[in-house]
Amino acid sequence: MSHDPLDKRGAAGGRREDRFPRGLVIRLFAYLIAGHIVAAFLYLLFLVGAQNQ
């Protein structure tokens, strides 16, 4: 397959290369959600720890 933008041979296959792979999108979404959950838990720990002083 050619990567030349002026080459029209691969144009019939559609514009699939413009999108991210589905697995990458799902993994990115899961990491973002998990990261926010961990951050919220740490924030909660600091809030509870500050109240006990």
Secondary structure, DSSP 8 states (H G I E B T S, - for coil): ----TT--TTGGG-SGGGS--HHHHHHHHHHHHHHHHHHHHHHHHHHHHHHT-
